[in-house]
Amino acid sequence: MPVKRERSRRKHREPHNLNVGRANEDDRETLYALWDEWVERESPVPSWVEGAREGTRAQIDVAISSGCAVIAEERGDVLGFACGVVKGRRTGDLTELYVRPKARRRGIGRALVRAVVVALRERGVASVTGGVGPENAAARSFYESAGFEAVELRLVGDAEVLERRLAERPGQRRHE
């Protein structure tokens, strides 16, 4: 599902004819489509996450309206996007980052994240948070090389399994 853009009106140029700049209202459907592509191809939404599509679209809308959504394109081809939102008086959150597989390992992710960080800093943000699945070693390495540090590990468990296991005495674990 190639996403093409008719115009190029991006703020600053990156190497290799790459344009990275702020997304606007005209880009909304393109960002939605890129998120859908990412979920379909690479990262299905876990069963325990409710309303992910609607919630993500709402976050994209907030990022666009606050000037913290960015898009990367080259010769009219959209290669990726990133979004950030202000979460507190001095904290922002990198809510989305997706670079299409064919465009990876060219510095596009770095350019997108940098543009989001600049936009968040313009709004008074001093710290930026972000999340990544623990199994996504490539993304974790990318974020750590950019300067993010792991500060929390969130755990998820099936309620039925948790209830059953927590009812057992320590060391009494049955084989399932």
C-alpha positions as CSV (number, residue, x, y, z in Angstrom):
1,M,0.0,0.0,0.0
2,P,2.3,2.8,-1.2
3,V,1.5,6.2,0.3
4,K,2.4,9.0,-2.1
5,R,2.3,12.8,-1.6
6,E,1.7,15.2,-4.3
7,R,3.5,18.1,-2.8
8,S,6.6,18.7,-0.8
9,R,6.5,21.6,1.7
10,R,8.7,20.3,4.4
11,K,10.7,22.6,6.7
12,H,14.3,21.3,6.5
13,R,16.2,18.9,4.3
14,E,18.0,15.8,5.5
15,P,20.6,13.8,3.6
16,H,19.6,11.8,0.5
17,N,16.8,14.2,-0.6
18,L,14.9,13.3,2.5
19,N,12.5,15.9,3.8
20,V,11.4,15.8,7.4
21,G,8.9,18.3,8.7
22,R,5.8,18.9,10.7
23,A,2.7,17.1,9.7
24,N,-0.5,19.1,9.3
25,E,-4.2,18.5,8.9
26,D,-3.7,17.4,5.3
27,D,-1.4,14.6,6.6
28,R,-3.8,13.1,9.1
29,E,-5.1,10.2,7.0
30,T,-1.5,9.4,5.8
31,L,-0.4,9.1,9.5
32,Y,-3.4,6.9,10.3
33,A,-2.6,4.7,7.3
34,L,1.1,4.4,8.3
35,W,0.1,3.4,11.8
36,D,-2.4,0.8,10.4
37,E,0.4,-0.5,8.1
38,W,2.8,-0.9,11.1
39,V,0.3,-2.8,13.2
40,E,-0.7,-5.0,10.3
41,R,2.8,-5.9,9.2
42,E,4.9,-5.8,12.3
43,S,3.3,-5.2,15.6
44,P,-0.2,-6.6,16.2
45,V,-2.0,-4.9,19.1
46,P,-2.0,-7.3,22.1
47,S,-5.3,-8.7,23.2
48,W,-5.2,-6.9,26.5
49,V,-5.0,-3.4,24.9
50,E,-8.5,-2.0,24.4
51,G,-9.2,0.8,21.9
52,A,-5.7,1.0,20.6
53,R,-6.7,2.2,17.1
54,E,-9.0,4.9,18.4
55,G,-6.6,6.0,21.2
56,T,-3.7,6.2,18.7
57,R,-5.7,8.2,16.3
58,A,-6.6,10.6,19.1
59,Q,-2.9,10.9,20.0
60,I,-2.0,11.6,16.4
61,D,-4.7,14.3,16.3
62,V,-3.2,15.9,19.4
63,A,0.3,15.7,18.0
64,I,-0.8,17.3,14.7
65,S,-2.7,20.1,16.4
66,S,0.1,20.9,18.7
67,G,2.8,20.8,16.0
68,C,4.5,17.7,17.4
69,A,3.8,15.3,14.6
70,V,6.4,14.9,11.9
71,I,6.6,13.1,8.6
72,A,9.5,12.0,6.4
73,E,9.3,11.8,2.6
74,E,11.6,11.4,-0.3
75,R,10.6,12.4,-3.8
76,G,6.9,12.3,-2.8
77,D,7.1,8.9,-1.1
78,V,6.2,8.9,2.6
79,L,8.9,6.9,4.5
80,G,7.8,7.3,8.1
81,F,6.4,9.4,10.8
82,A,6.7,10.2,14.5
83,C,4.4,11.9,17.0
84,G,4.9,13.4,20.5
85,V,2.5,14.9,23.0
86,V,3.0,17.1,26.1
87,K,2.1,15.0,29.1
88,G,2.8,17.4,31.9
89,R,4.3,20.8,32.7
90,R,7.8,19.6,31.6
91,T,7.3,16.1,30.2
92,G,6.6,15.0,26.7
93,D,6.0,11.5,25.3
94,L,7.2,10.1,22.0
95,T,3.9,8.3,21.2
96,E,4.6,7.0,17.7
97,L,7.6,6.2,15.6
98,Y,7.4,4.2,12.4
99,V,9.8,4.0,9.5
100,R,8.8,1.7,6.6
101,P,11.0,-1.4,6.3
102,K,12.5,-0.4,2.9
103,A,13.7,2.9,4.4
104,R,15.3,1.7,7.6
105,R,19.0,2.0,8.6
106,R,19.3,5.4,6.8
107,G,19.0,7.7,9.8
108,I,15.3,8.5,9.1
109,G,14.2,7.4,12.6
110,R,16.8,9.6,14.2
111,A,15.7,12.6,12.0
112,L,12.0,12.0,13.0
113,V,12.7,11.6,16.7
114,R,14.9,14.7,16.6
115,A,12.2,16.7,15.0
116,V,9.6,15.6,17.6
117,V,12.1,16.5,20.4
118,V,12.6,19.9,18.9
119,A,8.8,20.5,18.7
120,L,8.4,19.3,22.3
121,R,11.2,21.5,23.6
122,E,9.5,24.5,21.9
123,R,6.6,23.8,24.2
124,G,8.7,23.8,27.4
125,V,9.4,20.1,27.7
126,A,12.6,19.1,29.6
127,S,12.2,15.3,29.5
128,V,10.9,13.0,26.9
129,T,9.5,9.5,27.6
130,G,8.8,6.7,25.1
131,G,7.9,3.0,25.1
132,V,9.1,-0.1,23.3
133,G,8.3,-3.8,23.6
134,P,10.9,-5.7,25.6
135,E,11.3,-8.2,22.6
136,N,12.1,-5.4,20.2
137,A,15.9,-5.4,20.5
138,A,16.5,-3.2,17.5
139,A,14.2,-0.5,18.7
140,R,15.6,-0.6,22.2
141,S,19.1,-0.3,20.9
142,F,18.0,2.7,18.7
143,Y,16.4,4.5,21.7
144,E,19.3,3.8,24.0
145,S,21.8,5.1,21.4
146,A,19.7,8.3,21.2
147,G,19.9,8.8,24.9
148,F,16.8,7.2,26.3
149,E,17.3,5.2,29.5
150,A,15.1,2.3,30.7
151,V,13.5,3.4,34.0
152,E,10.5,1.1,34.2
153,L,9.4,-2.4,33.2
154,R,5.6,-2.9,33.0
155,L,4.3,-6.4,33.3
156,V,1.0,-7.8,32.0
157,G,-0.6,-11.1,33.0
158,D,-3.8,-12.9,32.2
159,A,-6.2,-12.3,35.2
160,E,-7.3,-16.0,35.3
161,V,-3.8,-17.3,35.3
162,L,-2.7,-14.7,37.9
163,E,-5.7,-15.6,40.2
164,R,-4.9,-19.3,40.0
165,R,-1.2,-19.0,40.6
166,L,-1.6,-16.5,43.4
167,A,-3.9,-18.9,45.2
168,E,-1.2,-21.5,45.3
169,R,1.3,-21.6,48.2
170,P,4.8,-20.6,47.3
171,G,6.7,-23.6,45.9
172,Q,3.5,-25.5,45.3
173,R,3.3,-24.6,41.6
174,R,1.5,-27.2,39.5
175,H,2.6,-28.2,36.1
176,E,0.2,-26.8,33.5
